[in-house]
Every structure is written in C-alpha cells, then in structure tokens.
C-alpha cells in the first residue's frame, strides 16, 4: 500500500495535485485553514471546510477529525483536517519520520517555516522553496516551458507579483473589511456588473467590486472570510464558458504530474536501496 501523503493546502492547484495522486492510487489527507482563502471554490477540496463535503470531478473530500481519517480513506474519499500548523506530524500513530511524505501546496510564495519533524520526502510547490535547503524537491508553478518540472536542487522561478494573462481578471480588495457578494461562481458577467461590495469594519467606507470585462465569474472568495487589503477575492474568465469553472485547470494537472514524478523517483530510489 502506498504511504499516506500529507497535502498542506486545498486550493485550486493543490486540488489538481490531490486529484492526480488519488487517481493513481495514493492516499492523501489535506490540511487547511479554519477559513480557507481559495477563490476557485468550485474546484477546490478546501471547500469541504465550509460545506462539510465537496466533490471535484467525481472525487469527494470530507471535513473530518483525526479519529475519522482512516474510515474516510477506506470510503475512497479525501479527508480534510483543519490543521494549518501541520500538528498531525506530532501524532506518532499517523506519521513517521521514515515514511511520511509532505507536499506543501499552500503557495504562500515565501520561505516556509520548518516542519515540526523530519519526514521521508518533503515537496514544495513554487517560490519560497529551495531543494536541498528547506525541502527535498521543488515543483515549478510558473506557466511556461518549465511548468511542472521537478527540481532536486535549487528553486522554482521567483514570484513576479503579477497574475498570469490579463491582470484585470484578478479581483483584489482595495481595503480591509467584510464582503457581501452579488454573483455566484459560473455566472455570466457584463463589463461593469456588480460582483461584490467590501464594507470597512473600522470606518464608513464601502467599495464596489465590478467585472472588468464580459466573461464568467471563475472564482469568488467565501463570504465568511475577513478581507484584508490587497487580498485576492475573485477571478473573471473572458472565455465566458461556465463549464470551465467545474474543471481542474491544465496548470493544476501539470503541477500534479510533476508531483507524481517526484513521488515515483523517490519510491524507485527507495526500492533500489533495499
């Protein structure tokens, strides 16, 4: 049986990784925040934190406690734990320095904090990770010729600070506050159409979030999340095809393929050492 893989983060790219690994026989547990920040919520397993269970392309993730983890795995589902600090690594009945595999797919784009224990394999996605220093392998997350490549030394491309494609598609908060939404993921939008409003909690300030062009609302942050200035809160897709809102992206699957390659290289090397 394949070892249990701990996947930190359940956003859209992490969910592509989870989907690809689960389809190839790996057992996965996802660790998430108490209030996940994903915007492409229709294709993110992190949505299980809000809904109790969420299905992406036929695969269901379920919010559970640690004692329900094994039953959820046996049911063919992905267990999701609210455990942002990866305290599951302290549980000697579930993890071991000799067999535990951690994939950090949180995409924080900063140098990660050290894990609470050594693990057999630590894979990091994107900027902030350096193979041989703070992880064993890094997966490239930047679109282009190197997307999905595995680096066993060195780092992925640094964060440009700019979204890929038309930068207007990414909706960001101009100030902190609470959000009220007026559109749903998958809705067709006209240019200038109201998507949401952000109400400041500290002063009498309200800002409208409008569609920058005609398209489909591809992502929108959960309304219970406390908004901070500059936070990504939505995504508009000018391809105007709502079906794409329910499919894992090509980018997520490419990154998932890179993770799968790293796992197989590690597994084959371990077999040769036996």
C-alpha positions in Angstrom: 0.0 0.0 0.0 1.2 3.5 -0.8 2.1 5.7 2.2 -0.2 8.4 3.5 0.6 11.7 1.9 0.0 15.0 3.8 -1.0 17.8 1.5 -0.8 21.2 3.0 -3.4 23.3 1.4 -6.5 22.5 -0.6 -6.7 25.4 -3.1 -7.1 25.0 -6.9 -3.5 24.0 -7.6 -3.4 21.7 -4.6 -6.6 20.1 -5.6 -5.2 19.3 -9.0 -2.3 17.6 -7.3 -4.7 15.7 -5.0 -6.9 14.6 -7.9 -4.0 13.3 -9.9 -2.4 11.4 -7.0 -5.7 9.9 -5.8 -6.4 8.6 -9.3 -3.1 6.9 -9.4 -3.6 5.1 -6.0 -2.1 7.4 -3.4 -3.8 8.0 -0.1 -4.0 11.7 0.8 -5.1 13.9 3.7 -5.5 17.6 3.2 -4.6 20.2 5.9 -6.4 23.5 5.7 -7.1 26.8 7.5 -10.1 27.3 9.7 -11.4 29.6 6.9 -9.7 28.7 3.6 -8.9 31.6 1.2 -9.3 29.9 -2.2 -11.4 31.8 -4.8 -11.8 29.0 -7.4 -14.0 27.2 -4.8 -16.0 25.0 -7.2 -12.7 23.1 -8.0 -11.0 23.2 -4.6 -11.2 20.5 -1.9 -10.8 23.2 0.7 -14.4 24.0 0.2 -15.2 20.9 2.3 -14.2 23.0 5.4 -17.3 25.3 4.7 -19.7 22.7 3.3 -18.7 19.5 5.2 -18.0 17.7 1.9 -17.2 18.9 -1.6 -16.8 16.9 -4.8 -14.5 17.8 -7.7 -14.6 15.8 -10.9 -16.2 12.9 -9.1 -13.9 12.8 -6.2 -15.2 13.8 -2.7 -13.3 15.4 0.1 -14.8 15.4 3.6 -14.1 17.5 6.6 -13.2 15.1 9.5 -11.4 14.9 12.8 -8.2 12.9 13.1 -10.0 9.8 14.5 -12.2 9.7 11.4 -9.3 9.8 9.0 -8.9 6.1 8.3 -12.6 5.5 7.8 -12.7 8.3 5.2 -9.8 6.9 3.4 -11.4 3.4 3.3 -14.5 5.0 1.8 -12.4 6.3 -1.1 -12.7 9.9 -0.1 -10.1 12.5 0.8 -10.1 13.5 4.5 -9.7 17.2 5.2 -8.4 18.4 8.6 -8.4 21.9 9.9 -4.7 21.9 10.8 -2.8 24.9 9.4 0.3 24.2 11.5 0.5 20.5 10.5 0.2 19.3 14.0 -0.7 15.9 12.6 3.0 15.3 12.3 3.2 15.1 16.1 0.8 12.2 16.0 3.1 9.1 16.2 0.2 6.8 15.3 -0.5 8.6 12.0 3.0 9.7 10.9 6.6 8.6 11.0 9.9 10.2 10.1 10.7 7.1 8.0 7.6 7.0 5.8 5.6 10.3 6.0 5.5 12.4 2.8 4.6 16.1 2.9 3.6 18.2 -0.1 3.4 21.9 0.7 0.9 23.3 -1.8 -0.2 26.4 0.1 1.5 28.7 -2.5 2.5 31.3 0.2 5.4 32.3 -2.1 7.6 32.9 1.0 10.3 30.8 2.7 8.3 28.2 4.7 8.6 27.6 8.4 10.4 24.3 9.3 8.3 21.2 9.8 7.9 20.0 13.3 9.7 16.8 12.5 11.8 15.3 9.8 9.9 13.5 7.0 10.9 11.0 4.4 10.1 13.3 1.5 9.1 17.0 1.5 8.0 18.5 -1.8 7.4 22.2 -2.1 5.3 24.0 -4.8 6.7 27.2 -6.3 8.5 30.2 -4.9 9.9 30.1 -1.4 11.2 26.6 -1.6 14.8 25.6 -2.3 15.6 21.9 -2.8 18.3 20.8 -0.5 17.7 23.6 1.9 14.1 23.7 3.1 12.7 20.7 1.2 13.8 17.7 -0.9 12.2 18.7 -4.2 10.5 21.7 -5.8 7.9 21.8 -8.4 7.8 24.7 -10.9 4.4 26.5 -10.8 5.0 29.4 -13.2 3.4 29.0 -16.6 5.8 28.5 -19.5 8.2 25.9 -20.8 9.2 24.7 -17.3 5.7 24.4 -15.7 5.5 21.2 -13.7 9.2 20.4 -13.8 10.9 18.8 -10.8 14.0 20.4 -9.2 16.1 18.3 -6.9 18.4 21.2 -6.3 17.7 24.9 -6.4 14.5 26.9 -6.6 11.5 27.5 -8.8 11.1 30.8 -10.6 10.6 33.7 -8.2 7.2 35.3 -7.9 6.7 38.2 -10.4 4.0 39.7 -8.3 1.8 39.9 -11.4 -1.1 37.5 -12.3 -0.7 35.4 -15.5 -2.6 36.7 -18.5 -4.7 39.8 -18.4 -4.0 41.3 -14.9 -7.5 42.8 -14.8 -9.0 39.3 -14.4 -7.8 39.1 -10.8 -10.1 41.0 -8.4 -8.4 42.4 -5.3 -9.6 44.2 -2.2 -8.6 47.9 -2.0 -9.2 47.9 1.8 -9.9 45.6 4.7 -13.4 44.7 5.8 -16.3 42.2 5.2 -17.6 41.2 1.8 -21.1 40.9 0.5 -21.4 39.0 -2.7 -24.0 39.6 -5.5 -22.8 37.0 -8.1 -22.0 33.3 -8.0 -19.2 31.3 -9.5 -20.2 30.3 -13.0 -22.4 33.4 -13.6 -22.1 35.3 -16.9 -21.0 38.9 -16.3 -21.2 42.0 -18.3 -18.4 44.7 -18.2 -19.1 46.9 -15.1 -21.5 44.4 -13.5 -21.5 44.4 -9.7 -19.9 41.3 -8.2 -19.5 42.2 -4.5 -19.1 45.0 -2.0 -16.5 45.4 0.7 -17.6 47.2 3.8 -14.8 48.6 6.1 -15.2 47.5 9.7 -13.2 50.4 11.1 -14.6 53.3 9.1 -17.6 54.2 6.9 -16.1 53.0 3.6 -17.8 50.8 1.1 -16.2 49.7 -2.2 -17.9 48.0 -5.1 -16.1 45.2 -6.9 -17.2 45.2 -10.6 -16.4 43.0 -13.6 -13.5 44.4 -15.6 -14.9 42.9 -18.9 -17.5 40.5 -20.2 -16.9 36.9 -19.0 -17.7 34.3 -16.4 -17.1 34.6 -12.7 -14.4 31.9 -12.3 -13.7 32.4 -8.6 -15.0 34.3 -5.6 -13.8 34.1 -2.0 -16.1 32.7 0.6 -18.3 35.5 2.2 -17.3 34.5 5.7 -13.6 35.4 5.2 -12.4 38.6 6.8 -10.9 40.6 3.9 -7.5 42.3 4.1 -6.2 45.0 1.9 -4.7 43.6 -1.4 -6.3 40.1 -0.9 -7.3 38.2 -4.0 -11.0 37.9 -3.8 -12.1 36.9 -7.3 -11.3 35.9 -10.8 -13.1 36.7 -14.1 -12.6 34.5 -17.2 -13.2 36.2 -20.5 -13.5 32.8 -22.2 -17.1 33.0 -21.0 -17.5 29.2 -20.6 -19.1 28.3 -17.2 -18.2 24.6 -17.8 -14.5 25.6 -17.1 -15.5 26.6 -13.6 -16.0 23.0 -12.6 -12.9 21.5 -14.2 -9.4 21.4 -12.7 -7.1 23.6 -14.8 -4.4 22.4 -17.1 -1.9 24.2 -14.9 -3.1 22.3 -11.8 -2.9 19.0 -13.6 0.6 19.8 -14.9 1.8 20.6 -11.4 0.2 17.4 -10.2 2.1 15.5 -12.9 5.4 17.0 -11.5 4.5 15.9 -8.0 3.7 12.4 -9.2 7.1 12.3 -11.0 8.9 13.3 -7.8 7.0 10.6 -5.8 7.8 7.9 -8.2 11.5 8.9 -8.4 11.6 8.8 -4.6 9.8 5.5 -4.4 12.0 3.8 -7.0 15.2 5.1 -5.3 13.9 3.7 -2.0 13.3 0.3 -3.7 16.9 0.2 -5.1 18.3 0.9 -1.6 16.5 -2.0 -0.1 
